[in-house]
């Protein structure tokens, strides 16, 4: 979240999202610093208590709530629907009516590979109400593997020079490569918004990261430890006019006027 220009970052890493005027909350922290801990707090009502941190939660997720409201539900991911060791997440994703593992590219494991899948789901006339959950790989380590070469804007990056693992003296290269991966996420999410703009009726997009990443912010730590950057996450929303017309003005005002308030991932659900 702290490397996105929609949240005040100096580099213009989210030019497309800015054009779409998303509502971005710029002071959001994650519950954990890795996917398995953080995800259930975003998609279920699991309480933030020490006894629950590493336990399964015996209540279904937001996916089942949408199913009960008459939605056909889809879950798209770069992973299989059963991932060893991710029991709490496996439980959630398999609530969906349809699970789709997106294609993989051995050179660039790019999230844009799922755009045709989402387009196909939206164009199907099989139901009126759809929930599509897309688990992006985003800017996950290793950054240079997360975006096609055409997004290799900030230089030098690890797509151009040899990557030999963590190296504090290459902090600038790590940041350049990380920012390039965010440029690609901006492209992917903005493309999805463009698809949603063509939909009739209500359509919205909600985005939240599971965790952040530390890039030597303390001068010595990469991707570990109790550092602020490991907890800083992106969280933003796009609502079409049909949704905005339905919601009371006071609720929209409350939504827009609280984007700088400190919140955590449990607010997402």
SEDRENVEX-174119 format. One record per residue (C-alpha): residue number from 1; x, z, y. Coordinates in nm, 2 decimals, always signed. Each point is the difference from the previous one (the first is absolute). Example, Ala and Ser with C-alpha at 12.3 -4.5 7.8 and 13.67 -1.06 7.14 Angstrom:
<pts>
+-----+--------+--------+--------+
| pos |     px |     pz |     py |
+-----+--------+--------+--------+
|   1 |  +1.23 |  +0.78 |  -0.45 |
|   2 |  +0.14 |  -0.07 |  +0.34 |
+-----+--------+--------+--------+
</pts>
This chain:
<pts>
+-----+--------+--------+--------+
| pos |     px |     pz |     py |
+-----+--------+--------+--------+
|   1 |  +0.00 |  +0.00 |  +0.00 |
|   2 |  +0.28 |  +0.08 |  +0.24 |
|   3 |  +0.15 |  -0.35 |  -0.03 |
|   4 |  -0.32 |  -0.18 |  +0.10 |
|   5 |  -0.04 |  -0.14 |  +0.35 |
|   6 |  -0.38 |  +0.09 |  -0.02 |
|   7 |  +0.13 |  +0.36 |  +0.01 |
|   8 |  +0.25 |  -0.05 |  +0.28 |
|   9 |  +0.31 |  -0.11 |  -0.19 |
|  10 |  +0.23 |  -0.20 |  +0.24 |
|  11 |  +0.03 |  -0.30 |  -0.23 |
|  12 |  -0.30 |  -0.23 |  -0.03 |
|  13 |  -0.05 |  +0.05 |  -0.37 |
|  14 |  -0.38 |  -0.03 |  -0.01 |
|  15 |  -0.08 |  -0.29 |  +0.23 |
|  16 |  -0.30 |  -0.13 |  -0.20 |
|  17 |  -0.16 |  +0.35 |  -0.03 |
|  18 |  +0.02 |  +0.04 |  +0.37 |
|  19 |  -0.19 |  -0.32 |  +0.05 |
|  20 |  -0.27 |  +0.13 |  -0.23 |
|  21 |  -0.02 |  +0.32 |  +0.21 |
|  22 |  +0.00 |  +0.23 |  -0.30 |
|  23 |  -0.07 |  +0.37 |  +0.06 |
|  24 |  +0.32 |  +0.17 |  -0.10 |
|  25 |  +0.06 |  +0.37 |  -0.04 |
|  26 |  +0.36 |  +0.06 |  +0.10 |
|  27 |  +0.05 |  +0.37 |  -0.10 |
|  28 |  -0.09 |  +0.00 |  -0.38 |
|  29 |  +0.20 |  +0.18 |  -0.26 |
|  30 |  -0.01 |  -0.04 |  -0.38 |
|  31 |  -0.06 |  +0.29 |  -0.24 |
|  32 |  +0.29 |  -0.10 |  -0.22 |
|  33 |  +0.31 |  -0.22 |  +0.02 |
|  34 |  -0.07 |  -0.21 |  -0.31 |
|  35 |  -0.30 |  -0.20 |  -0.12 |
|  36 |  -0.12 |  +0.22 |  -0.29 |
|  37 |  -0.04 |  +0.31 |  +0.21 |
|  38 |  -0.14 |  -0.17 |  +0.31 |
|  39 |  -0.25 |  -0.26 |  -0.13 |
|  40 |  -0.27 |  +0.24 |  -0.14 |
|  41 |  -0.02 |  +0.18 |  +0.34 |
|  42 |  -0.10 |  -0.33 |  +0.16 |
|  43 |  -0.25 |  -0.13 |  -0.25 |
|  44 |  -0.16 |  +0.33 |  -0.13 |
|  45 |  -0.11 |  +0.33 |  +0.14 |
|  46 |  +0.29 |  +0.18 |  -0.17 |
|  47 |  +0.07 |  +0.31 |  +0.20 |
|  48 |  +0.35 |  +0.05 |  +0.15 |
|  49 |  +0.09 |  +0.32 |  -0.19 |
|  50 |  +0.31 |  +0.07 |  -0.20 |
|  51 |  -0.19 |  +0.04 |  -0.33 |
|  52 |  -0.13 |  -0.36 |  +0.03 |
|  53 |  +0.31 |  -0.19 |  +0.11 |
|  54 |  +0.10 |  -0.12 |  -0.34 |
|  55 |  -0.33 |  +0.03 |  -0.18 |
|  56 |  -0.27 |  -0.25 |  -0.07 |
|  57 |  -0.31 |  +0.05 |  +0.21 |
|  58 |  -0.33 |  +0.02 |  -0.20 |
|  59 |  -0.21 |  -0.20 |  +0.25 |
|  60 |  -0.02 |  -0.38 |  +0.03 |
|  61 |  +0.15 |  -0.18 |  +0.30 |
|  62 |  -0.14 |  -0.20 |  +0.29 |
|  63 |  -0.01 |  -0.31 |  -0.23 |
|  64 |  -0.28 |  +0.16 |  -0.21 |
|  65 |  -0.18 |  +0.10 |  +0.32 |
|  66 |  -0.01 |  -0.36 |  +0.10 |
|  67 |  -0.12 |  -0.10 |  -0.35 |
|  68 |  -0.28 |  +0.25 |  +0.03 |
|  69 |  -0.09 |  -0.16 |  +0.33 |
|  70 |  -0.04 |  -0.34 |  -0.16 |
|  71 |  +0.34 |  -0.15 |  +0.06 |
|  72 |  +0.19 |  -0.21 |  -0.24 |
|  73 |  +0.35 |  +0.15 |  +0.00 |
|  74 |  +0.34 |  -0.17 |  -0.04 |
|  75 |  +0.35 |  +0.15 |  -0.02 |
|  76 |  +0.30 |  -0.23 |  +0.05 |
|  77 |  +0.35 |  +0.12 |  -0.06 |
|  78 |  +0.35 |  -0.12 |  -0.08 |
|  79 |  +0.00 |  +0.25 |  -0.29 |
|  80 |  -0.19 |  +0.01 |  -0.33 |
|  81 |  -0.33 |  +0.20 |  +0.00 |
|  82 |  +0.18 |  +0.26 |  -0.22 |
|  83 |  +0.33 |  +0.11 |  +0.13 |
|  84 |  +0.21 |  +0.25 |  -0.20 |
|  85 |  +0.01 |  +0.33 |  +0.17 |
|  86 |  -0.26 |  -0.08 |  +0.27 |
|  87 |  -0.29 |  +0.17 |  -0.17 |
|  88 |  -0.17 |  +0.12 |  +0.32 |
|  89 |  +0.01 |  -0.36 |  +0.14 |
|  90 |  -0.09 |  -0.16 |  -0.34 |
|  91 |  -0.32 |  +0.21 |  +0.01 |
|  92 |  -0.09 |  -0.13 |  +0.34 |
|  93 |  +0.08 |  -0.37 |  -0.03 |
|  94 |  -0.19 |  -0.04 |  -0.33 |
|  95 |  -0.32 |  +0.10 |  +0.16 |
|  96 |  -0.02 |  -0.35 |  +0.16 |
|  97 |  -0.22 |  -0.26 |  -0.16 |
|  98 |  +0.28 |  -0.26 |  +0.01 |
|  99 |  +0.38 |  +0.06 |  -0.01 |
| 100 |  +0.23 |  -0.28 |  +0.10 |
| 101 |  +0.37 |  +0.00 |  -0.03 |
| 102 |  +0.13 |  -0.24 |  +0.26 |
| 103 |  +0.27 |  -0.25 |  -0.08 |
| 104 |  +0.36 |  +0.10 |  +0.04 |
| 105 |  +0.29 |  -0.20 |  +0.14 |
| 106 |  +0.34 |  +0.09 |  -0.15 |
| 107 |  +0.18 |  -0.06 |  +0.33 |
| 108 |  -0.24 |  +0.14 |  +0.25 |
| 109 |  -0.27 |  +0.24 |  -0.13 |
| 110 |  -0.22 |  -0.10 |  +0.29 |
| 111 |  -0.34 |  +0.14 |  +0.07 |
| 112 |  -0.11 |  -0.33 |  +0.14 |
| 113 |  -0.03 |  -0.12 |  -0.36 |
| 114 |  -0.34 |  +0.18 |  -0.02 |
| 115 |  -0.16 |  -0.18 |  +0.30 |
| 116 |  -0.15 |  -0.28 |  -0.21 |
| 117 |  -0.15 |  +0.27 |  -0.24 |
| 118 |  -0.17 |  +0.17 |  +0.29 |
| 119 |  -0.12 |  -0.32 |  +0.15 |
| 120 |  -0.15 |  -0.09 |  -0.34 |
| 121 |  -0.18 |  +0.33 |  -0.03 |
| 122 |  -0.15 |  -0.03 |  +0.35 |
| 123 |  -0.12 |  -0.35 |  -0.07 |
| 124 |  -0.18 |  +0.08 |  -0.32 |
| 125 |  -0.38 |  +0.03 |  +0.03 |
| 126 |  -0.03 |  +0.25 |  -0.29 |
| 127 |  -0.11 |  +0.29 |  +0.22 |
| 128 |  -0.07 |  +0.10 |  +0.36 |
| 129 |  +0.21 |  +0.32 |  +0.03 |
| 130 |  +0.37 |  +0.01 |  -0.10 |
| 131 |  +0.27 |  +0.26 |  +0.02 |
| 132 |  +0.35 |  -0.14 |  -0.04 |
| 133 |  +0.29 |  +0.24 |  -0.04 |
| 134 |  +0.34 |  -0.16 |  +0.03 |
| 135 |  +0.31 |  +0.21 |  -0.08 |
| 136 |  +0.29 |  -0.17 |  +0.18 |
| 137 |  +0.36 |  +0.05 |  -0.08 |
| 138 |  +0.05 |  -0.02 |  +0.38 |
| 139 |  +0.34 |  +0.13 |  +0.12 |
| 140 |  +0.09 |  +0.18 |  -0.32 |
| 141 |  +0.37 |  +0.03 |  -0.08 |
| 142 |  +0.18 |  -0.25 |  -0.04 |
| 143 |  -0.11 |  -0.15 |  +0.33 |
| 144 |  +0.17 |  -0.34 |  -0.04 |
| 145 |  -0.21 |  -0.08 |  -0.31 |
| 146 |  -0.33 |  +0.05 |  +0.18 |
| 147 |  -0.03 |  -0.31 |  +0.22 |
| 148 |  +0.06 |  -0.38 |  -0.02 |
| 149 |  +0.30 |  -0.13 |  +0.18 |
| 150 |  -0.21 |  -0.14 |  +0.29 |
| 151 |  -0.06 |  +0.36 |  +0.11 |
| 152 |  +0.37 |  +0.08 |  +0.01 |
| 153 |  -0.01 |  +0.03 |  +0.38 |
| 154 |  +0.22 |  +0.30 |  +0.09 |
| 155 |  +0.37 |  -0.05 |  -0.07 |
| 156 |  +0.22 |  +0.09 |  -0.17 |
| 157 |  -0.22 |  +0.08 |  -0.30 |
| 158 |  +0.06 |  +0.06 |  -0.37 |
| 159 |  -0.15 |  -0.35 |  -0.08 |
| 160 |  +0.31 |  -0.14 |  +0.18 |
| 161 |  +0.28 |  +0.25 |  -0.09 |
| 162 |  +0.09 |  +0.17 |  -0.32 |
| 163 |  -0.20 |  +0.31 |  -0.10 |
| 164 |  +0.21 |  +0.26 |  -0.17 |
| 165 |  -0.23 |  +0.30 |  +0.01 |
| 166 |  -0.03 |  +0.29 |  +0.25 |
| 167 |  +0.26 |  -0.02 |  +0.28 |
| 168 |  -0.04 |  +0.21 |  +0.32 |
| 169 |  +0.22 |  -0.24 |  +0.20 |
| 170 |  -0.26 |  -0.28 |  -0.06 |
| 171 |  -0.29 |  +0.19 |  +0.15 |
| 172 |  -0.07 |  -0.29 |  +0.24 |
| 173 |  -0.02 |  -0.25 |  -0.29 |
| 174 |  -0.24 |  +0.23 |  -0.19 |
| 175 |  -0.22 |  +0.02 |  +0.31 |
| 176 |  +0.01 |  -0.37 |  +0.06 |
| 177 |  -0.10 |  -0.07 |  -0.36 |
| 178 |  -0.27 |  +0.26 |  +0.01 |
| 179 |  -0.15 |  -0.14 |  +0.32 |
| 180 |  +0.00 |  -0.35 |  -0.16 |
| 181 |  -0.21 |  +0.14 |  -0.28 |
| 182 |  -0.25 |  +0.14 |  +0.25 |
| 183 |  -0.02 |  -0.34 |  +0.17 |
| 184 |  -0.12 |  -0.14 |  -0.34 |
| 185 |  -0.25 |  +0.28 |  -0.05 |
| 186 |  -0.14 |  -0.08 |  +0.35 |
| 187 |  -0.04 |  -0.36 |  -0.12 |
| 188 |  -0.17 |  +0.10 |  -0.32 |
| 189 |  -0.25 |  +0.24 |  +0.15 |
| 190 |  -0.08 |  -0.22 |  +0.29 |
| 191 |  -0.07 |  -0.29 |  -0.24 |
| 192 |  -0.25 |  +0.23 |  -0.18 |
| 193 |  -0.17 |  +0.08 |  +0.34 |
| 194 |  -0.03 |  -0.37 |  +0.07 |
| 195 |  -0.18 |  -0.04 |  -0.33 |
| 196 |  -0.23 |  +0.29 |  +0.08 |
| 197 |  -0.08 |  -0.15 |  +0.34 |
| 198 |  -0.17 |  -0.29 |  -0.18 |
| 199 |  -0.23 |  +0.23 |  -0.19 |
| 200 |  -0.36 |  +0.04 |  +0.10 |
| 201 |  -0.14 |  +0.35 |  +0.02 |
| 202 |  +0.22 |  +0.31 |  +0.02 |
| 203 |  +0.37 |  -0.01 |  -0.08 |
| 204 |  +0.28 |  +0.24 |  +0.06 |
| 205 |  +0.36 |  +0.06 |  -0.10 |
| 206 |  +0.17 |  +0.33 |  -0.04 |
| 207 |  +0.37 |  +0.04 |  -0.05 |
| 208 |  +0.21 |  +0.31 |  -0.09 |
| 209 |  +0.35 |  +0.05 |  -0.14 |
| 210 |  +0.07 |  +0.24 |  -0.28 |
| 211 |  +0.33 |  +0.12 |  +0.15 |
| 212 |  +0.26 |  -0.09 |  +0.25 |
| 213 |  +0.38 |  -0.04 |  -0.04 |
| 214 |  +0.30 |  +0.16 |  +0.16 |
| 215 |  +0.28 |  -0.23 |  +0.11 |
| 216 |  +0.29 |  +0.23 |  +0.09 |
| 217 |  -0.20 |  +0.17 |  +0.28 |
| 218 |  +0.20 |  +0.31 |  -0.06 |
| 219 |  +0.32 |  -0.21 |  -0.03 |
| 220 |  +0.04 |  +0.05 |  -0.38 |
| 221 |  -0.33 |  -0.05 |  -0.19 |
| 222 |  -0.15 |  -0.32 |  -0.13 |
| 223 |  -0.35 |  +0.02 |  -0.16 |
| 224 |  +0.00 |  +0.36 |  -0.10 |
| 225 |  -0.05 |  +0.36 |  +0.12 |
| 226 |  -0.23 |  +0.18 |  +0.24 |
| 227 |  +0.05 |  -0.23 |  +0.29 |
| 228 |  -0.27 |  -0.09 |  +0.25 |
| 229 |  +0.03 |  -0.37 |  -0.07 |
| 230 |  -0.08 |  +0.05 |  -0.37 |
| 231 |  -0.34 |  +0.13 |  +0.11 |
| 232 |  -0.08 |  -0.23 |  +0.30 |
| 233 |  -0.26 |  -0.25 |  -0.13 |
| 234 |  -0.19 |  -0.29 |  +0.14 |
| 235 |  -0.38 |  +0.04 |  +0.02 |
| 236 |  -0.22 |  -0.26 |  +0.18 |
| 237 |  -0.34 |  -0.16 |  -0.01 |
| 238 |  -0.17 |  -0.32 |  +0.09 |
| 239 |  -0.38 |  -0.02 |  +0.03 |
| 240 |  -0.20 |  -0.31 |  +0.07 |
| 241 |  -0.28 |  -0.02 |  +0.26 |
| 242 |  -0.27 |  +0.06 |  -0.26 |
| 243 |  +0.15 |  +0.33 |  -0.09 |
| 244 |  +0.06 |  +0.09 |  +0.36 |
| 245 |  -0.37 |  -0.08 |  +0.09 |
| 246 |  -0.12 |  +0.23 |  -0.28 |
| 247 |  +0.21 |  +0.30 |  +0.08 |
| 248 |  -0.12 |  +0.22 |  +0.29 |
| 249 |  +0.20 |  -0.03 |  +0.31 |
| 250 |  +0.10 |  +0.37 |  -0.01 |
| 251 |  +0.15 |  -0.05 |  -0.34 |
| 252 |  +0.20 |  -0.31 |  +0.11 |
| 253 |  +0.12 |  +0.19 |  +0.31 |
| 254 |  +0.11 |  +0.29 |  -0.22 |
| 255 |  +0.18 |  -0.24 |  -0.23 |
| 256 |  +0.18 |  -0.18 |  +0.28 |
| 257 |  +0.08 |  +0.31 |  +0.21 |
| 258 |  +0.17 |  +0.20 |  -0.27 |
| 259 |  +0.27 |  -0.24 |  -0.11 |
| 260 |  +0.28 |  +0.23 |  +0.13 |
| 261 |  -0.12 |  +0.31 |  -0.17 |
| 262 |  +0.21 |  +0.14 |  -0.29 |
| 263 |  -0.17 |  -0.07 |  -0.33 |
| 264 |  +0.10 |  -0.02 |  -0.36 |
| 265 |  -0.10 |  -0.23 |  -0.29 |
| 266 |  -0.30 |  +0.20 |  -0.10 |
| 267 |  -0.18 |  -0.13 |  +0.32 |
| 268 |  +0.00 |  -0.35 |  -0.15 |
| 269 |  -0.28 |  +0.06 |  -0.25 |
+-----+--------+--------+--------+
</pts>
